């Protein structure tokens, strides 16, 4: 049953590359807009939104060198369907001429291709770094890393039901692995997401227009 599910479930979000990209654009539009907005806020120096500081009461417990830095974190809790489509958007760039290339590395593509299942606590982590030594107008001042884990992939099927509840290792998640290219800039990521958002909206609006004409 698992082998069949590993084959069938990913196909629910498109069979061909074009279908996967198209469905991903439509399903993840709102999520991508939010991520893009948060990236823009995180790399600006506004006095609003994500201006949070680390709680110094816990400084001794945190392996962080620059305790006075601002923390601009956002957590997105979403469904498996949105994770599948988000990963498809990252994997498959637009087929249009002069489109923005995928932000994923060759190794990143292999990691996602080998992840047969998105389990409980699957994670996609987008990390933004600032190099304050570079000019403010230099695209390389802000770089991004994208990390992935398929979550708690351990199976408790080999255990007796009574033993299963006492084995906390079944909740252990796979180690996060970097899937993005080296030197990926925030500008590249924002352009890539913007292109996906635009394509999703354009196709959705076209579909609505065609429906109106038919009726």
Secondary structure, DSSP 8 states (H G I E B T S, - for coil): -HHHHHHHHHHTT-SSHHHHHHHHHHHSHHHHHHHHHHHHHHTS--SSSS-EE--GGGGGG---S-TTSEE--------HHHHHHHHHHHHS---STT----SB-HHHHHHHHH-----TT-EEEEEEEE-TTS-TT-GGGEEEEEEEE-------TTS-HHHHTT-GGGG-----EE-B-TT-BHHHHHHHHHHHHHHHHHHHHHHHHHHHHH-
